[in-house]
Amino acid sequence: MLTLTNRVLMLSWEYPPVIEGGLARHVRKLSEELVRQGVAVDVLTRGAGERTEDGRPAVEQRGGVTVHRVREPNWPRDLDRFVAWVEHMNEDMLRAGEALAEERLAEGRGYDLVHGHDWLVANACSALAERLEVPFLTTIHATEHGRHQGWVQDQPQSHIHAVERWMAQRADSVITCSHYMRGHVADIFDIDEGRITVIPNGIDPRDLRPVDDLQTLRQKFAAPDEQLVLLVGRLVYEKGFQLALDALPGVIERVGNVRFLVAGSGTHEGELKAQAERLGLNDQGVFLGWIGDDALHSLYRIADLCVVPSIYEPFGLVALEAMASGCPCIVADTGGLREVVPSGERVGLRFNGGDAEHLGVMIERLLVDSELRDRLVAEASEHVLSFDWSDVAQRTRGIYRQLAVDPAEEEVRR
């Protein structure tokens, strides 16, 4: 019979300092907060391939979390090769997880639960849960179906979609980051919504540390009489940056003295740069490429507004970070963004998703109305405090406790 969960094996394909996107930061903050709340967390992830003398994965302590890294430092950008690479990574994680579990059992501290994040580690998670005879919990941060607007009939998207479907149906419980995602996951994977718990992402404003000299940084991108529009994220189609670029020429013509920054990299980068050239925007903005966290946090502080124009968005962390940094937001009225920026123009503005013309109207409105900007910033600074990592961890522990109840014992209680 399982007891109250006190040791969790957490699997993620990325964990700081290996950062591919928002998932790494989520798993780190969740793991560290779980440790603060009394849960022992071992994270199994990938790294630069260091090994101990007996060949086991390198181990490090980060924020109270014990991190174990298998040797998978780089990954191929070609999706067909990436799928094979993921399978190989799962094999390595499975072997490392089995060895780690034996070590913990020898210490009298076996795992009570396996908690995985997204399809990339699903096979290793499922196999480890079966061999350890413990529950398998998965957090689904996004889906291939959503990223490709339902076009998952061809390889490799069809393979990834199939793995995600199997993972959602195989897991003993599922977490999503928004109510939108709960409905989406239940619908496309044909599972009962009752098996899915919504736990939003958290944010810690103390992590959003800018550089010291913000004035000098702003001068690099905009003159004192110019206003700066910021776009942040992976440069992929579903993030909708093409809509923002389409909206900007009209805004610049009507408002004047408007510049833009695009911070991020991705498969759509070349197309976006070509679009900016066609629209005559090359002299009005800069594509910065991938930037580190301190630089990103600084950009939020120097921008006059941040636009999040996603076509598909499970949650909307960029909007949350911008609001926590005092940067007013305009977001698409779609997906999880509706929950991060509620209707009513209290903490941010929303535009009709996919409508570049309406986005232009909202950008112009916010740029010319300083009183509106100030009000949104003030309200948003309070709103972001409700996305607290302590609460995220506490609610996650609630799922752990539910899964840790032996079914026979539960039946006796009834």
Steps between C-alpha positions, in 0.01 A plus 500: 500500500626848410542758771488877488732601216837614628735413212433581135696417186451792259590461131554786257700531179628841613603644835717808568761572388376295202213722382308449177186690604264568787476136609847503661412797718165347595650170612774677697266734688250222570770260621665755727169603653401136555827451690421804716167337580661176615500285185830335402546551126746327267498650151614280212593710197775545244824694503852516371567134564718504809530166677600379843791257529269198476328634187176630652349839402649810659322622813467854627303685765305800374269684738453191717414285197724205407556516124621198302607554137530245220738563212281670238640854464397583143200420284445502122287781359355272234172365641535151351838455664372670815239228558770229487717710732212525751459121498871459573481757781210307657702179492783675683258652751339163563834335578605790720162505676514128575849532650394801702189323630711201613731736683209673674344168598830387649487818711143416604362796308314366198305726267128553552427652161640576154414847367583570134473812286374471142540222241877529482546286813174301488647160415760512778241624750250226421761221510647626828156529662416144395827353624485691829126426536418863571257748337592699189398866489552709186487874448403590143637844426399508130394260225618433147134527389482853638839607370401398147131604510387139472726405206654185648430245229855501360827385656657589734202695641279190487756305706527773764121534514466124548754500784318789669165320466644178644666697783177678595305174504776304675568747783323455831435874511557802274581864579445787258590866547161648404130415474533548126767227491290265711218513246745476210681196644176321593359559152792404277620207714153371590543492877266600781548861615465366855847345465651840422589761762562864410799653678619827342865584461654721765722803493746644748554873434831474687634291210440781250829679559594765241843639425608808695504766229157484338527850358808414296335178381191684381712753312636212289153433360293818520543877520338690790204603282443148362281223644617140511281195428639167622439150360646206698502125448586213269479614139256236381176539308266432790641792700340737248781752461404535133177665617691760701724580205194541275350741754807720547516699171156648561585576862824672401317704235229619741703539821852564372825450692433132573771235501486126570720226643471128432677284761524130426596243238330215322402336174288797386776757545603522135141546384437772759810692394394474135153622596646797687702591191194476272306726737778757508566447870873439495581854613238489777612197697753234591497120516721420799501121472517284813589695816566402862264559788662818640489663158140392451395630840665830414306529174171475688611802707591723205208418267184709484289193439530127437291322237417128531317418174494119527274289281545208743601566860454246782574758771676830424810532717640790297194709584539413867870593500430828322227596746722409795768727353269800465456472123140533373374213284285436198418132450300290256156400620588133476596194704652540844563871439135559589576373850824694543342823372129485594243701306399844619816701417609489862854359473558501123333532160385216275456499123306261279734206445634486145379852414800722419281804431338481844843449658617822332204688648583373850871578467418855391255542785754398762781707352300824499327456838758532779227506765373161381854360501559616857173351620568163339851486648371576850224237484726239340761533775240365745353246259831315445532428872221242467732283286710391795744207486422407859137450403601308185709259707232463767239410240742259333556332837123457518517288184790305648293425809203383293720264300668370815177353638482124458180412303406216740534733798293764324224245439496408871467869589195529280 
